[in-house]
Amino acid sequence: MLDRKIYQMYKEGCDVSVFLRDQQRWIEDAQIIGIEGDVVTIRYEMDEDYENSSWEEFVRLESIGAVSRKLACVPRGNTEINVSEDCPEAEQIYPRRQDQE
């Protein structure tokens, strides 16, 4: 089941987080760039001491304990988050009537 999910995320090309069971660590914001047999190629970037480094790791399929992807994100800081009432009335699923306000 996990191998099918990994293959699906590989085909979609989305950013994923991968938990390596044998190393007990997460690789975050990575991309699965290849699958060959039971070897998965993962590419990710790290920021350390003002240096960007790009890494590729070859991981055995049996070493992967979990794979997840980010569904949504919210910006940090003091920003106003849009809610459904802020959408134009034509785009609302259940438009509010004027007398309800």
C-alpha positions in Angstrom: 0.0 0.0 0.0 2.8 2.5 0.9 4.6 1.7 -2.3 1.6 2.7 -4.4 1.2 5.9 -2.4 4.9 6.7 -3.0 4.5 6.0 -6.7 1.4 8.3 -6.9 3.3 11.1 -5.2 6.2 10.5 -7.6 3.9 10.9 -10.6 2.3 14.0 -9.2 5.7 15.6 -8.5 4.5 17.2 -5.2 6.6 18.1 -2.2 6.5 15.4 0.5 7.9 14.6 3.9 9.4 11.2 4.3 10.1 9.4 7.5 13.1 7.1 7.4 12.5 4.3 9.8 16.0 3.0 10.1 17.5 6.5 10.8 14.5 7.7 12.9 14.3 11.1 11.1 12.1 13.1 8.8 13.2 14.6 5.4 10.9 17.5 4.8 10.0 19.5 1.7 11.5 16.8 -0.5 10.6 15.5 -4.0 10.6 11.9 -5.1 12.5 12.1 -8.4 12.9 8.4 -9.2 11.8 4.9 -8.4 13.8 1.9 -9.7 13.0 -1.5 -8.3 13.0 -1.1 -4.5 15.2 2.0 -4.5 13.6 5.5 -4.2 15.5 8.6 -5.1 14.7 11.7 -2.9 15.9 15.2 -3.5 15.7 18.0 -0.9 17.4 21.2 0.1 18.8 22.3 3.5 19.6 25.7 4.8 22.5 25.7 7.3 24.6 28.8 8.3 23.4 30.9 5.4 24.3 28.1 2.9 21.9 26.3 0.7 22.7 22.7 -0.1 20.9 20.3 -2.4 20.9 16.6 -1.5 19.8 13.4 -3.3 19.4 10.3 -1.3 18.8 6.7 -2.5 16.6 5.0 0.0 15.3 1.4 0.1 11.6 1.2 0.0 11.6 -0.9 3.2 13.4 1.9 5.0 10.5 4.3 4.5 8.1 4.3 7.4 5.7 7.1 6.3 5.1 9.6 3.5 3.0 12.7 3.8 2.3 15.8 1.9 1.2 19.3 2.9 -2.4 20.0 2.2 -2.4 23.7 3.0 -0.3 26.4 4.6 -1.0 29.6 6.3 1.4 32.5 6.2 3.0 33.5 9.5 2.9 37.0 10.8 0.2 39.6 11.3 -1.8 39.1 8.1 -5.5 39.0 7.5 -6.8 35.6 6.6 -9.6 35.5 4.1 -12.7 33.6 5.1 -15.7 32.5 3.1 -17.7 35.6 3.7 -14.9 37.6 2.0 -15.6 35.9 -1.3 -17.7 37.6 -3.9 -21.4 36.5 -3.5 -21.4 34.8 -6.9 -18.6 32.5 -5.7 -20.2 31.6 -2.4 -21.8 28.2 -2.1 -24.6 29.5 0.1 -24.8 33.2 -0.5 -25.9 35.2 2.5 -29.1 37.2 2.1 -28.9 40.9 2.8 -31.5 40.7 5.6 -29.4 38.2 7.6 -26.6 40.7 8.2 
